[in-house]
């Protein structure tokens, strides 16, 4: 069964819609937390998603460098993915993720703890 992903607010509604149209199972943070999760700290949404069995997906690679935020990934031996370029347009984000879909699924199967950058044509483990 393919993994389900929990999208950080910074990826936006359009990314979620486009990934769903390509067959991904994704959950938007704004569908889970009130107020589009404006006041929800990273560690809280990450922990919530992991508790559901969802893989966190963001475009903020700094998460892996902040102990409080990466702790749930470490403690649950989970994986987290982030886009390596925060300036991409929504459709560019979707294409980049979709091109790397099989590699992402394999990384999820391998387990963690690990954080991966989603690059233009591959994923790269960047933590620990």
VMD Tcl script that builds the backbone (N, CA, C; Angstrom):
set m [mol new atoms 384]
animate dup $m
set s [atomselect $m all]
$s set {name element resname resid chain x y z} {
  {N N UNK 1 A 0.846 -1.186 0.000}
  {CA C UNK 1 A 0.000 0.000 0.000}
  {C C UNK 1 A 0.893 1.251 0.000}
  {N N UNK 2 A 0.648 2.195 -0.889}
  {CA C UNK 2 A 1.476 3.405 -0.978}
  {C C UNK 2 A 1.336 4.252 0.290}
  {N N UNK 3 A 2.388 4.977 0.630}
  {CA C UNK 3 A 2.320 5.828 1.825}
  {C C UNK 3 A 1.362 6.999 1.628}
  {N N UNK 4 A 0.901 7.511 2.771}
  {CA C UNK 4 A 0.096 8.727 2.779}
  {C C UNK 4 A 0.979 9.852 3.295}
  {N N UNK 5 A 0.767 11.051 2.789}
  {CA C UNK 5 A 1.624 12.181 3.117}
  {C C UNK 5 A 0.831 13.274 3.811}
  {N N UNK 6 A 1.521 13.974 4.717}
  {CA C UNK 6 A 0.932 15.086 5.451}
  {C C UNK 6 A 1.666 16.347 5.017}
  {N N UNK 7 A 0.953 17.233 4.322}
  {CA C UNK 7 A 1.568 18.408 3.717}
  {C C UNK 7 A 1.553 19.610 4.637}
  {N N UNK 8 A 2.715 20.188 4.808}
  {CA C UNK 8 A 2.874 21.421 5.554}
  {C C UNK 8 A 2.085 22.527 4.848}
  {N N UNK 9 A 1.648 23.489 5.612}
  {CA C UNK 9 A 0.876 24.613 5.076}
  {C C UNK 9 A 1.628 25.333 3.960}
  {N N UNK 10 A 2.953 25.375 4.048}
  {CA C UNK 10 A 3.738 26.124 3.067}
  {C C UNK 10 A 3.697 25.526 1.660}
  {N N UNK 11 A 3.145 24.340 1.512}
  {CA C UNK 11 A 3.014 23.757 0.171}
  {C C UNK 11 A 1.743 24.219 -0.534}
  {N N UNK 12 A 0.756 24.645 0.221}
  {CA C UNK 12 A -0.448 25.212 -0.370}
  {C C UNK 12 A -1.464 24.187 -0.850}
  {N N UNK 13 A -2.662 24.697 -1.061}
  {CA C UNK 13 A -3.808 23.878 -1.465}
  {C C UNK 13 A -3.629 23.305 -2.872}
  {N N UNK 14 A -3.080 24.088 -3.777}
  {CA C UNK 14 A -2.950 23.629 -5.166}
  {C C UNK 14 A -2.029 22.417 -5.276}
  {N N UNK 15 A -0.933 22.395 -4.516}
  {CA C UNK 15 A -0.021 21.252 -4.540}
  {C C UNK 15 A -0.776 19.996 -4.107}
  {N N UNK 16 A -1.561 20.109 -3.049}
  {CA C UNK 16 A -2.343 18.958 -2.575}
  {C C UNK 16 A -3.311 18.481 -3.657}
  {N N UNK 17 A -4.018 19.401 -4.269}
  {CA C UNK 17 A -4.991 19.036 -5.309}
  {C C UNK 17 A -4.317 18.353 -6.496}
  {N N UNK 18 A -3.200 18.904 -6.933}
  {CA C UNK 18 A -2.494 18.336 -8.086}
  {C C UNK 18 A -1.891 16.963 -7.774}
  {N N UNK 19 A -1.351 16.797 -6.567}
  {CA C UNK 19 A -0.823 15.480 -6.193}
  {C C UNK 19 A -1.950 14.456 -6.124}
  {N N UNK 20 A -3.079 14.845 -5.575}
  {CA C UNK 20 A -4.237 13.936 -5.526}
  {C C UNK 20 A -4.667 13.539 -6.934}
  {N N UNK 21 A -4.641 14.492 -7.848}
  {CA C UNK 21 A -5.019 14.201 -9.236}
  {C C UNK 21 A -4.056 13.216 -9.881}
  {N N UNK 22 A -2.854 13.123 -9.363}
  {CA C UNK 22 A -1.841 12.180 -9.873}
  {C C UNK 22 A -1.804 10.879 -9.068}
  {N N UNK 23 A -2.793 10.692 -8.201}
  {CA C UNK 23 A -2.917 9.431 -7.485}
  {C C UNK 23 A -2.270 9.359 -6.122}
  {N N UNK 24 A -1.747 10.465 -5.630}
  {CA C UNK 24 A -1.143 10.484 -4.298}
  {C C UNK 24 A -2.246 10.595 -3.246}
  {N N UNK 25 A -2.022 10.026 -2.084}
  {CA C UNK 25 A -2.904 10.239 -0.944}
  {C C UNK 25 A -2.218 11.250 -0.040}
  {N N UNK 26 A -2.813 12.429 0.037}
  {CA C UNK 26 A -2.223 13.509 0.825}
  {C C UNK 26 A -3.277 14.109 1.745}
  {N N UNK 27 A -2.801 14.610 2.866}
  {CA C UNK 27 A -3.641 15.285 3.842}
  {C C UNK 27 A -3.034 16.666 4.061}
  {N N UNK 28 A -3.847 17.689 3.917}
  {CA C UNK 28 A -3.368 19.055 4.137}
  {C C UNK 28 A -3.488 19.417 5.603}
  {N N UNK 29 A -2.505 20.129 6.089}
  {CA C UNK 29 A -2.504 20.560 7.479}
  {C C UNK 29 A -3.770 21.366 7.803}
  {N N UNK 30 A -4.223 22.170 6.848}
  {CA C UNK 30 A -5.419 22.979 7.040}
  {C C UNK 30 A -6.701 22.180 7.099}
  {N N UNK 31 A -6.661 20.924 6.667}
  {CA C UNK 31 A -7.830 20.039 6.770}
  {C C UNK 31 A -7.893 19.377 8.145}
  {N N UNK 32 A -6.810 19.465 8.893}
  {CA C UNK 32 A -6.714 18.786 10.180}
  {C C UNK 32 A -6.781 19.769 11.343}
  {N N UNK 33 A -6.116 20.918 11.189}
  {CA C UNK 33 A -6.046 21.900 12.268}
  {C C UNK 33 A -6.855 23.139 11.896}
  {N N UNK 34 A -7.506 23.720 12.889}
  {CA C UNK 34 A -8.314 24.923 12.687}
  {C C UNK 34 A -7.433 26.102 12.261}
  {N N UNK 35 A -8.066 27.074 11.620}
  {CA C UNK 35 A -7.367 28.304 11.243}
  {C C UNK 35 A -6.227 28.079 10.283}
  {N N UNK 36 A -6.342 27.067 9.436}
  {CA C UNK 36 A -5.305 26.700 8.475}
  {C C UNK 36 A -3.959 26.465 9.171}
  {N N UNK 37 A -4.060 26.060 10.455}
  {CA C UNK 37 A -2.876 25.692 11.248}
  {C C UNK 37 A -1.884 26.836 11.399}
  {N N UNK 38 A -2.366 28.062 11.357}
  {CA C UNK 38 A -1.476 29.226 11.452}
  {C C UNK 38 A -0.660 29.240 12.744}
  {N N UNK 39 A -1.248 28.713 13.834}
  {CA C UNK 39 A -0.575 28.763 15.136}
  {C C UNK 39 A -0.053 27.401 15.585}
  {N N UNK 40 A 0.049 26.474 14.664}
  {CA C UNK 40 A 0.500 25.123 15.013}
  {C C UNK 40 A 2.007 25.017 14.763}
  {N N UNK 41 A 2.788 24.754 15.824}
  {CA C UNK 41 A 4.234 24.622 15.642}
  {C C UNK 41 A 4.574 23.387 14.803}
  {N N UNK 42 A 5.727 23.435 14.134}
  {CA C UNK 42 A 6.134 22.317 13.272}
  {C C UNK 42 A 6.134 20.996 14.009}
  {N N UNK 43 A 6.672 20.969 15.236}
  {CA C UNK 43 A 6.751 19.696 15.942}
  {C C UNK 43 A 5.367 19.103 16.202}
  {N N UNK 44 A 4.352 19.955 16.360}
  {CA C UNK 44 A 2.998 19.468 16.625}
  {C C UNK 44 A 2.376 18.831 15.383}
  {N N UNK 45 A 2.471 19.491 14.229}
  {CA C UNK 45 A 1.857 18.892 13.043}
  {C C UNK 45 A 2.626 17.657 12.601}
  {N N UNK 46 A 3.948 17.679 12.754}
  {CA C UNK 46 A 4.748 16.507 12.375}
  {C C UNK 46 A 4.366 15.323 13.257}
  {N N UNK 47 A 4.298 15.538 14.567}
  {CA C UNK 47 A 3.938 14.460 15.492}
  {C C UNK 47 A 2.537 13.938 15.201}
  {N N UNK 48 A 1.601 14.839 14.946}
  {CA C UNK 48 A 0.232 14.416 14.624}
  {C C UNK 48 A 0.212 13.538 13.375}
  {N N UNK 49 A 0.885 13.988 12.332}
  {CA C UNK 49 A 0.909 13.203 11.100}
  {C C UNK 49 A 1.547 11.841 11.294}
  {N N UNK 50 A 2.664 11.795 11.998}
  {CA C UNK 50 A 3.333 10.516 12.233}
  {C C UNK 50 A 2.447 9.576 13.040}
  {N N UNK 51 A 1.679 10.123 13.985}
  {CA C UNK 51 A 0.762 9.300 14.778}
  {C C UNK 51 A -0.313 8.658 13.899}
  {N N UNK 52 A -0.630 9.307 12.781}
  {CA C UNK 52 A -1.617 8.763 11.844}
  {C C UNK 52 A -0.980 7.814 10.824}
  {N N UNK 53 A 0.348 7.751 10.839}
  {CA C UNK 53 A 1.052 6.948 9.845}
  {C C UNK 53 A 1.340 7.709 8.561}
  {N N UNK 54 A 1.217 9.033 8.603}
  {CA C UNK 54 A 1.433 9.873 7.434}
  {C C UNK 54 A 2.870 10.371 7.411}
  {N N UNK 55 A 3.417 10.510 6.228}
  {CA C UNK 55 A 4.794 10.968 6.038}
  {C C UNK 55 A 4.794 12.493 5.876}
  {N N UNK 56 A 5.538 13.210 6.734}
  {CA C UNK 56 A 5.580 14.671 6.625}
  {C C UNK 56 A 6.288 15.136 5.353}
  {N N UNK 57 A 5.709 16.157 4.728}
  {CA C UNK 57 A 6.257 16.728 3.507}
  {C C UNK 57 A 6.170 18.248 3.612}
  {N N UNK 58 A 7.309 18.902 3.411}
  {CA C UNK 58 A 7.402 20.343 3.592}
  {C C UNK 58 A 8.289 20.943 2.503}
  {N N UNK 59 A 8.423 22.255 2.520}
  {CA C UNK 59 A 9.455 22.866 1.688}
  {C C UNK 59 A 10.448 23.619 2.563}
  {N N UNK 60 A 10.399 23.354 3.867}
  {CA C UNK 60 A 11.297 23.984 4.829}
  {C C UNK 60 A 12.341 22.979 5.297}
  {N N UNK 61 A 13.480 22.958 4.644}
  {CA C UNK 61 A 14.547 22.034 5.004}
  {C C UNK 61 A 15.184 22.344 6.345}
  {N N UNK 62 A 14.912 23.531 6.880}
  {CA C UNK 62 A 15.487 23.886 8.182}
  {C C UNK 62 A 14.919 23.044 9.314}
  {N N UNK 63 A 13.783 22.395 9.084}
  {CA C UNK 63 A 13.180 21.545 10.114}
  {C C UNK 63 A 14.197 20.533 10.627}
  {N N UNK 64 A 14.979 19.973 9.721}
  {CA C UNK 64 A 15.930 18.922 10.114}
  {C C UNK 64 A 17.043 19.444 11.013}
  {N N UNK 65 A 17.213 20.758 11.076}
  {CA C UNK 65 A 18.297 21.323 11.887}
  {C C UNK 65 A 17.823 21.787 13.259}
  {N N UNK 66 A 16.530 21.752 13.496}
  {CA C UNK 66 A 15.993 22.229 14.776}
  {C C UNK 66 A 15.534 21.029 15.599}
  {N N UNK 67 A 16.204 20.809 16.710}
  {CA C UNK 67 A 15.985 19.597 17.502}
  {C C UNK 67 A 14.524 19.386 17.875}
  {N N UNK 68 A 13.859 20.408 18.316}
  {CA C UNK 68 A 12.469 20.291 18.751}
  {C C UNK 68 A 11.578 19.790 17.605}
  {N N UNK 69 A 11.876 20.215 16.395}
  {CA C UNK 69 A 11.041 19.874 15.251}
  {C C UNK 69 A 11.382 18.510 14.661}
  {N N UNK 70 A 12.639 18.111 14.708}
  {CA C UNK 70 A 13.030 16.820 14.137}
  {C C UNK 70 A 12.853 15.689 15.155}
  {N N UNK 71 A 12.712 16.028 16.423}
  {CA C UNK 71 A 12.579 15.008 17.473}
  {C C UNK 71 A 11.505 13.955 17.169}
  {N N UNK 72 A 10.289 14.324 16.744}
  {CA C UNK 72 A 9.295 13.274 16.459}
  {C C UNK 72 A 9.757 12.301 15.366}
  {N N UNK 73 A 10.484 12.795 14.378}
  {CA C UNK 73 A 11.003 11.936 13.306}
  {C C UNK 73 A 12.031 10.971 13.883}
  {N N UNK 74 A 12.908 11.494 14.714}
  {CA C UNK 74 A 13.944 10.662 15.337}
  {C C UNK 74 A 13.314 9.613 16.254}
  {N N UNK 75 A 12.413 10.040 17.130}
  {CA C UNK 75 A 11.830 9.130 18.116}
  {C C UNK 75 A 10.972 8.037 17.492}
  {N N UNK 76 A 10.370 8.309 16.361}
  {CA C UNK 76 A 9.520 7.318 15.703}
  {C C UNK 76 A 10.227 6.606 14.551}
  {N N UNK 77 A 11.518 6.867 14.394}
  {CA C UNK 77 A 12.296 6.275 13.297}
  {C C UNK 77 A 11.553 6.454 11.971}
  {N N UNK 78 A 11.077 7.676 11.759}
  {CA C UNK 78 A 10.273 8.006 10.585}
  {C C UNK 78 A 11.136 8.711 9.534}
  {N N UNK 79 A 10.496 9.080 8.439}
  {CA C UNK 79 A 11.164 9.851 7.400}
  {C C UNK 79 A 10.370 11.124 7.135}
  {N N UNK 80 A 11.090 12.151 6.722}
  {CA C UNK 80 A 10.508 13.440 6.387}
  {C C UNK 80 A 11.113 13.870 5.059}
  {N N UNK 81 A 10.301 14.478 4.216}
  {CA C UNK 81 A 10.772 14.966 2.926}
  {C C UNK 81 A 10.533 16.464 2.835}
  {N N UNK 82 A 11.448 17.144 2.138}
  {CA C UNK 82 A 11.277 18.573 1.906}
  {C C UNK 82 A 11.821 18.904 0.523}
  {N N UNK 83 A 11.210 19.887 -0.091}
  {CA C UNK 83 A 11.686 20.370 -1.390}
  {C C UNK 83 A 12.935 21.210 -1.164}
  {N N UNK 84 A 13.934 21.041 -2.011}
  {CA C UNK 84 A 15.203 21.732 -1.814}
  {C C UNK 84 A 15.204 23.158 -2.347}
  {N N UNK 85 A 14.103 23.598 -2.914}
  {CA C UNK 85 A 14.023 24.938 -3.477}
  {C C UNK 85 A 12.692 25.548 -3.059}
  {N N UNK 86 A 12.745 26.552 -2.203}
  {CA C UNK 86 A 11.514 27.172 -1.707}
  {C C UNK 86 A 10.897 28.154 -2.696}
  {N N UNK 87 A 11.564 28.415 -3.804}
  {CA C UNK 87 A 11.077 29.405 -4.775}
  {C C UNK 87 A 10.259 28.799 -5.913}
  {N N UNK 88 A 10.053 27.499 -5.891}
  {CA C UNK 88 A 9.328 26.850 -6.978}
  {C C UNK 88 A 7.853 27.250 -6.983}
  {N N UNK 89 A 7.285 27.330 -8.167}
  {CA C UNK 89 A 5.837 27.531 -8.296}
  {C C UNK 89 A 5.146 26.211 -7.966}
  {N N UNK 90 A 3.876 26.276 -7.687}
  {CA C UNK 90 A 3.112 25.096 -7.264}
  {C C UNK 90 A 3.265 23.920 -8.221}
  {N N UNK 91 A 3.091 24.169 -9.516}
  {CA C UNK 91 A 3.179 23.062 -10.466}
  {C C UNK 91 A 4.586 22.496 -10.577}
  {N N UNK 92 A 5.593 23.341 -10.369}
  {CA C UNK 92 A 6.974 22.850 -10.352}
  {C C UNK 92 A 7.197 21.941 -9.144}
  {N N UNK 93 A 6.618 22.305 -8.011}
  {CA C UNK 93 A 6.721 21.456 -6.824}
  {C C UNK 93 A 6.088 20.088 -7.091}
  {N N UNK 94 A 4.912 20.118 -7.679}
  {CA C UNK 94 A 4.197 18.873 -7.966}
  {C C UNK 94 A 5.001 17.999 -8.918}
  {N N UNK 95 A 5.509 18.584 -9.983}
  {CA C UNK 95 A 6.290 17.803 -10.943}
  {C C UNK 95 A 7.526 17.203 -10.302}
  {N N UNK 96 A 8.215 17.988 -9.500}
  {CA C UNK 96 A 9.425 17.506 -8.828}
  {C C UNK 96 A 9.082 16.320 -7.917}
  {N N UNK 97 A 8.032 16.454 -7.134}
  {CA C UNK 97 A 7.624 15.356 -6.246}
  {C C UNK 97 A 7.214 14.129 -7.049}
  {N N UNK 98 A 6.438 14.359 -8.096}
  {CA C UNK 98 A 5.928 13.229 -8.873}
  {C C UNK 98 A 7.048 12.484 -9.603}
  {N N UNK 99 A 8.020 13.206 -10.125}
  {CA C UNK 99 A 9.172 12.570 -10.789}
  {C C UNK 99 A 9.914 11.662 -9.808}
  {N N UNK 100 A 9.966 12.062 -8.552}
  {CA C UNK 100 A 10.714 11.317 -7.524}
  {C C UNK 100 A 9.835 10.344 -6.737}
  {N N UNK 101 A 8.620 10.144 -7.178}
  {CA C UNK 101 A 7.648 9.346 -6.405}
  {C C UNK 101 A 8.170 7.966 -6.018}
  {N N UNK 102 A 8.709 7.231 -6.964}
  {CA C UNK 102 A 9.168 5.866 -6.646}
  {C C UNK 102 A 10.317 5.887 -5.647}
  {N N UNK 103 A 11.245 6.814 -5.808}
  {CA C UNK 103 A 12.359 6.930 -4.861}
  {C C UNK 103 A 11.845 7.319 -3.473}
  {N N UNK 104 A 10.859 8.182 -3.425}
  {CA C UNK 104 A 10.257 8.573 -2.150}
  {C C UNK 104 A 9.620 7.361 -1.481}
  {N N UNK 105 A 8.872 6.578 -2.243}
  {CA C UNK 105 A 8.224 5.378 -1.686}
  {C C UNK 105 A 9.263 4.388 -1.155}
  {N N UNK 106 A 10.359 4.206 -1.892}
  {CA C UNK 106 A 11.414 3.293 -1.425}
  {C C UNK 106 A 12.045 3.795 -0.126}
  {N N UNK 107 A 12.252 5.096 -0.023}
  {CA C UNK 107 A 12.828 5.664 1.205}
  {C C UNK 107 A 11.887 5.470 2.389}
  {N N UNK 108 A 10.596 5.614 2.153}
  {CA C UNK 108 A 9.619 5.391 3.224}
  {C C UNK 108 A 9.685 3.926 3.677}
  {N N UNK 109 A 9.774 3.006 2.714}
  {CA C UNK 109 A 9.867 1.582 3.056}
  {C C UNK 109 A 11.123 1.281 3.873}
  {N N UNK 110 A 12.242 1.919 3.540}
  {CA C UNK 110 A 13.487 1.715 4.294}
  {C C UNK 110 A 13.368 2.214 5.726}
  {N N UNK 111 A 12.566 3.235 5.931}
  {CA C UNK 111 A 12.386 3.783 7.266}
  {C C UNK 111 A 13.475 4.752 7.647}
  {N N UNK 112 A 13.468 5.124 8.899}
  {CA C UNK 112 A 14.396 6.145 9.346}
  {C C UNK 112 A 14.936 5.841 10.712}
  {N N UNK 113 A 15.354 6.871 11.387}
  {CA C UNK 113 A 15.036 8.270 11.128}
  {C C UNK 113 A 15.854 8.836 9.974}
  {N N UNK 114 A 15.206 9.667 9.171}
  {CA C UNK 114 A 15.883 10.277 8.036}
  {C C UNK 114 A 15.081 11.462 7.515}
  {N N UNK 115 A 15.813 12.419 6.961}
  {CA C UNK 115 A 15.203 13.525 6.224}
  {C C UNK 115 A 15.824 13.523 4.839}
  {N N UNK 116 A 15.004 13.755 3.843}
  {CA C UNK 116 A 15.447 13.738 2.447}
  {C C UNK 116 A 15.073 15.039 1.755}
  {N N UNK 117 A 16.006 15.576 1.009}
  {CA C UNK 117 A 15.727 16.694 0.118}
  {C C UNK 117 A 15.203 16.117 -1.191}
  {N N UNK 118 A 14.135 16.696 -1.699}
  {CA C UNK 118 A 13.602 16.304 -3.002}
  {C C UNK 118 A 14.193 17.281 -4.007}
  {N N UNK 119 A 15.106 16.776 -4.812}
  {CA C UNK 119 A 15.801 17.584 -5.810}
  {C C UNK 119 A 15.065 17.457 -7.147}
  {N N UNK 120 A 15.567 18.087 -8.177}
  {CA C UNK 120 A 14.899 18.103 -9.476}
  {C C UNK 120 A 14.728 16.702 -10.058}
  {N N UNK 121 A 15.699 15.814 -9.823}
  {CA C UNK 121 A 15.643 14.501 -10.469}
  {C C UNK 121 A 15.934 13.341 -9.527}
  {N N UNK 122 A 16.025 13.611 -8.219}
  {CA C UNK 122 A 16.341 12.553 -7.263}
  {C C UNK 122 A 16.029 13.045 -5.855}
  {N N UNK 123 A 16.093 12.109 -4.908}
  {CA C UNK 123 A 16.040 12.506 -3.512}
  {C C UNK 123 A 17.414 12.280 -2.910}
  {N N UNK 124 A 17.735 13.038 -1.896}
  {CA C UNK 124 A 19.050 12.910 -1.258}
  {C C UNK 124 A 18.880 12.962 0.247}
  {N N UNK 125 A 19.384 11.940 0.915}
  {CA C UNK 125 A 19.323 11.915 2.369}
  {C C UNK 125 A 20.235 13.011 2.919}
  {N N UNK 126 A 19.670 13.869 3.776}
  {CA C UNK 126 A 20.423 14.999 4.315}
  {C C UNK 126 A 20.520 14.988 5.833}
  {N N UNK 127 A 19.818 14.069 6.463}
  {CA C UNK 127 A 19.847 13.944 7.926}
  {C C UNK 127 A 19.531 12.523 8.299}
  {N N UNK 128 A 20.072 11.882 9.323}
  {CA C UNK 128 A 21.151 12.425 10.134}
  {C C UNK 128 A 22.464 12.328 9.396}
}
mol reanalyze $m
mol bondsrecalc $m
mol representation Tube
mol addrep $m
